[in-house]
Amino acid sequence: MQKIHRSLVSTLLFISVSFSVSAKDVTVMISGGFKAALEKLTPQFEAKSGNKIILISGPSMGKTPQAIPARLARGENADVVIMVGDALNNLEKDNWLQPGSRVELADSSIGMVVKQGEPKPVIKTDADLRNTLLQAQSIAYSDSASGRYVSSHLFKKLGIEDKVESKAHMIERIPVASEVAKGHYAIGFQQVSELLPVPGVAFIGELPEDVQYVTRFAGAVTAKAKNGQEGKALLNFLSSAEAQNTLRATGLRSVTTKLPVKQHDTVQ
């Protein structure tokens, strides 16, 4: 009996050691819009695969050193990148990604927040939104895809570009909602999935559909990935049916087409 017990212990120990040896660290460089969803899905993926996810955060674009393209350019390691689809296209053109590894993950719309406890403006129509922006003491937007749309297109579409120019400010690297929560700005715009996780703000809603801008998030395995196979498995899991409820709960929209979208396809 004792011999059988020792044999069983040895077997279990061998299995445990073998499992730990085969487990891999999957390093993911990720922009803010998809981060909340991945953080919620990480325990499920790690339990299924035995691998561990290591997150490195950074904007999809912009001049900050923390931006994903800048991190890759200076030699930081990543197995997978998850970011705005247009920015991912640029990495693909510059040969930073494994050909054919791109996976479409989710779509993200732009929303607005105010500081918790402040009056909640109405933005259901273009007229509502225009009036809110004209009355706001200050406006904040991100340095990524959503912010570029707000500053370059939204204000023009509403016919108020010259009237809000002096009070509209781009926020680099950090979440826009965090600055609104501190009272630094009266209202803030960013992708809904980046606004919802931040405490201290009240989510007002999405932009009206006719002036909405939907950003596609996609992922790919990097050309220099150490654990590319495991990275591809992660992307497949994130795009699977079992991940969709979590994606939608964090403010993202399920992808309706698996093909990459072009800019004119994402502007409503």
C-alpha positions as CSV (number, residue, x, y, z in Angstrom):
1,M,0.0,0.0,0.0
2,Q,2.8,2.4,0.9
3,K,4.5,1.5,-2.4
4,I,1.4,2.3,-4.3
5,H,1.1,5.6,-2.4
6,R,4.7,6.6,-3.3
7,S,4.0,5.7,-6.9
8,L,0.9,7.8,-7.0
9,V,2.7,10.8,-5.5
10,S,5.6,10.4,-7.9
11,T,3.1,10.3,-10.8
12,L,1.3,13.4,-9.7
13,L,4.6,15.2,-9.1
14,F,5.7,14.3,-12.6
15,I,2.5,15.6,-14.1
16,S,2.8,18.8,-12.2
17,V,6.4,19.3,-13.2
18,S,5.6,18.5,-16.8
19,F,2.7,20.9,-16.8
20,S,4.8,23.7,-15.3
21,V,7.6,23.1,-17.8
22,S,5.2,23.2,-20.8
23,A,3.4,26.4,-19.6
24,K,4.4,29.5,-21.5
25,D,4.3,33.2,-20.8
26,V,2.4,35.0,-23.5
27,T,3.4,38.7,-23.6
28,V,0.7,40.9,-25.0
29,M,1.2,44.6,-25.9
30,I,-2.3,46.1,-25.7
31,S,-4.0,49.4,-26.1
32,G,-6.6,50.7,-23.6
33,G,-9.8,50.0,-25.6
34,F,-9.4,46.2,-25.3
35,K,-7.6,45.9,-22.0
36,A,-10.6,45.6,-19.7
37,A,-12.0,42.8,-21.8
38,L,-8.7,40.9,-21.8
39,E,-8.3,41.3,-18.1
40,K,-11.7,39.7,-17.5
41,L,-11.0,36.9,-19.9
42,T,-7.4,36.2,-18.7
43,P,-8.4,33.7,-15.9
44,Q,-10.5,31.7,-18.3
45,F,-7.7,31.5,-20.9
46,E,-5.0,30.7,-18.4
47,A,-7.2,27.9,-16.9
48,K,-7.9,26.4,-20.3
49,S,-4.3,26.7,-21.7
50,G,-2.1,26.5,-18.7
51,N,-0.2,29.5,-20.1
52,K,0.2,32.9,-18.4
53,I,-0.7,36.2,-19.9
54,I,1.7,39.2,-19.3
55,L,0.2,42.6,-20.2
56,I,2.1,45.6,-21.4
57,S,-0.1,48.6,-21.9
58,G,0.4,51.4,-24.4
59,P,-1.5,53.5,-27.0
60,S,-1.9,52.2,-30.5
61,M,-0.4,55.3,-31.9
62,G,0.9,58.7,-30.9
63,K,4.2,60.3,-29.9
64,T,4.5,58.9,-26.4
65,P,7.4,56.4,-25.7
66,Q,4.8,54.0,-24.3
67,A,3.0,53.7,-27.7
68,I,3.1,50.1,-29.0
69,P,5.0,51.0,-32.2
70,A,7.6,52.8,-30.2
71,R,8.0,49.9,-27.8
72,L,8.6,47.5,-30.6
73,A,11.0,49.8,-32.4
74,R,13.3,49.9,-29.4
75,G,13.3,46.2,-29.1
76,E,10.8,45.4,-26.3
77,N,9.5,41.8,-26.5
78,A,5.9,40.9,-27.3
79,D,4.3,37.7,-28.6
80,V,1.0,39.4,-29.5
81,V,-0.1,43.0,-30.1
82,I,-3.8,44.0,-29.7
83,M,-4.6,47.5,-30.9
84,V,-6.6,49.7,-33.3
85,G,-6.9,48.0,-36.6
86,D,-5.5,50.9,-38.7
87,A,-2.4,51.1,-36.5
88,L,-2.0,47.4,-36.8
89,N,-2.0,47.8,-40.6
90,N,1.1,50.0,-40.3
91,L,2.9,47.4,-38.2
92,E,2.1,44.8,-40.9
93,K,3.4,47.0,-43.7
94,D,6.7,47.5,-41.7
95,N,7.1,43.7,-41.2
96,W,6.6,43.7,-37.5
97,L,4.0,41.0,-37.7
98,Q,3.8,37.3,-38.8
99,P,2.0,37.2,-42.1
100,G,-1.6,35.9,-41.9
101,S,-1.7,36.0,-38.1
102,R,-4.2,38.9,-37.8
103,V,-7.5,38.2,-36.1
104,E,-10.4,40.6,-35.9
105,L,-11.5,41.0,-32.3
106,A,-14.1,43.7,-31.6
107,D,-15.5,47.1,-32.6
108,S,-15.6,50.1,-30.2
109,S,-17.7,53.2,-30.4
110,I,-17.0,56.6,-28.9
111,G,-18.8,57.8,-25.7
112,M,-18.8,60.7,-23.3
113,V,-18.4,61.1,-19.6
114,V,-18.7,63.9,-17.0
115,K,-17.4,63.9,-13.4
116,Q,-19.6,61.9,-11.0
117,G,-22.2,64.2,-9.3
118,E,-22.2,66.8,-12.1
119,P,-25.3,67.5,-14.1
120,K,-25.7,65.0,-16.9
121,P,-26.1,66.6,-20.3
122,V,-28.2,65.1,-23.1
123,I,-26.4,64.0,-26.3
124,K,-29.1,61.9,-28.1
125,T,-29.1,64.1,-31.2
126,D,-26.6,66.2,-33.1
127,A,-28.3,69.3,-31.8
128,D,-28.0,68.0,-28.2
129,L,-24.4,67.2,-28.6
130,R,-23.6,70.6,-30.3
131,N,-25.3,72.4,-27.5
132,T,-23.5,70.4,-24.8
133,L,-20.1,71.1,-26.4
134,L,-20.8,74.8,-26.8
135,Q,-21.8,75.1,-23.1
136,A,-18.9,73.0,-21.7
137,Q,-16.2,74.8,-19.9
138,S,-13.6,72.4,-21.2
139,I,-13.4,69.3,-23.4
140,A,-10.9,66.4,-23.3
141,Y,-10.2,63.7,-25.9
142,S,-7.5,61.0,-26.4
143,D,-4.3,61.0,-28.5
144,S,-5.4,57.8,-30.2
145,A,-8.0,57.0,-32.9
146,S,-11.1,58.3,-31.1
147,G,-9.4,61.6,-30.2
148,R,-8.2,62.1,-33.7
149,Y,-11.7,61.7,-35.0
150,V,-13.1,64.0,-32.4
151,S,-10.6,66.8,-33.1
152,S,-10.4,66.4,-36.9
153,H,-13.9,65.4,-37.9
154,L,-16.6,65.6,-35.1
155,F,-16.2,69.3,-34.4
156,K,-16.3,70.1,-38.1
157,K,-19.4,68.0,-38.7
158,L,-21.2,69.8,-35.9
159,G,-20.1,73.2,-37.3
160,I,-18.4,74.3,-34.1
161,E,-14.7,73.8,-34.8
162,D,-13.7,77.4,-34.3
163,K,-15.9,77.8,-31.2
164,V,-14.4,74.9,-29.2
165,E,-10.8,75.1,-30.4
166,S,-9.5,77.0,-27.4
167,K,-11.2,74.7,-24.8
168,A,-10.6,71.3,-26.4
169,H,-7.5,69.4,-25.1
170,M,-5.8,66.2,-26.2
171,I,-4.8,63.9,-23.3
172,E,-1.7,61.8,-24.0
173,R,-1.2,58.2,-22.7
174,I,-3.5,58.3,-19.7
175,P,-7.3,57.6,-19.7
176,V,-9.3,60.7,-20.5
177,A,-11.9,59.7,-17.9
178,S,-9.3,59.8,-15.1
179,E,-8.7,63.5,-15.9
180,V,-12.4,64.2,-15.9
181,A,-12.8,62.4,-12.6
182,K,-10.2,64.8,-11.1
183,G,-12.2,67.8,-12.3
184,H,-9.5,68.9,-14.8
185,Y,-12.0,68.8,-17.7
186,A,-15.8,69.2,-17.8
187,I,-16.4,66.4,-20.3
188,G,-14.3,63.7,-21.9
189,F,-14.5,61.6,-25.1
190,Q,-12.9,58.2,-25.7
191,Q,-13.9,54.7,-26.7
192,V,-16.7,53.4,-24.4
193,S,-14.6,50.4,-23.4
194,E,-11.9,52.8,-22.0
195,L,-14.4,55.1,-20.2
196,L,-16.4,52.4,-18.3
197,P,-13.6,51.0,-16.1
198,V,-12.7,54.4,-14.7
199,P,-14.2,55.4,-11.3
200,G,-15.3,58.9,-10.5
201,V,-17.2,59.6,-13.7
202,A,-20.7,59.2,-15.0
203,F,-21.1,57.7,-18.4
204,I,-23.5,59.8,-20.5
205,G,-23.8,57.6,-23.6
206,E,-22.5,57.1,-27.1
207,L,-22.3,59.7,-29.8
208,P,-25.4,60.0,-32.0
209,E,-25.1,57.3,-34.8
210,D,-24.8,59.8,-37.7
211,V,-21.7,61.3,-36.2
212,Q,-20.4,58.1,-34.5
213,Y,-17.0,56.6,-35.3
214,V,-16.4,52.9,-34.7
215,T,-12.9,51.7,-34.2
216,R,-11.9,48.1,-35.0
217,F,-9.6,46.3,-32.6
218,A,-7.5,43.4,-34.0
219,G,-4.6,41.4,-32.9
220,A,-1.6,39.7,-34.5
221,V,1.4,37.6,-33.6
222,T,4.7,39.6,-33.8
223,A,7.4,38.6,-36.2
224,K,9.9,38.0,-33.3
225,A,7.4,36.2,-31.0
226,K,9.0,33.7,-28.6
227,N,5.7,32.0,-28.1
228,G,3.9,32.6,-31.3
229,Q,1.8,29.4,-31.3
230,E,0.4,30.2,-27.8
231,G,-0.2,33.8,-28.9
232,K,-2.2,32.7,-31.8
233,A,-4.3,30.4,-29.5
234,L,-5.0,33.5,-27.3
235,L,-6.3,35.5,-30.3
236,N,-8.5,32.6,-31.4
237,F,-10.0,32.4,-28.0
238,L,-10.6,36.2,-27.8
239,S,-12.5,36.0,-31.1
240,S,-14.5,32.9,-30.1
241,A,-18.2,32.8,-29.3
242,E,-17.5,32.1,-25.6
243,A,-15.7,35.4,-25.2
244,Q,-18.5,37.6,-26.7
245,N,-20.6,38.2,-23.6
246,T,-17.6,39.5,-21.8
247,L,-16.5,41.7,-24.7
248,R,-20.0,43.3,-24.8
249,A,-20.1,43.7,-21.0
250,T,-17.0,45.9,-21.2
251,G,-18.5,48.3,-23.8
252,L,-17.2,46.6,-27.0
253,R,-19.3,45.4,-29.9
254,S,-19.0,41.9,-31.5
255,V,-17.4,41.9,-34.9
256,T,-20.0,41.4,-37.6
257,T,-17.4,40.7,-40.3
258,K,-14.1,38.9,-39.9
259,L,-12.5,41.0,-42.6
260,P,-10.4,44.0,-41.7
261,V,-12.4,47.2,-42.0
262,K,-11.4,50.4,-43.9
263,Q,-11.8,53.8,-42.3
264,H,-14.9,54.6,-44.4
265,D,-16.5,51.4,-43.1
266,T,-16.1,52.5,-39.5
267,V,-17.5,56.1,-39.8
268,Q,-21.2,55.9,-39.3
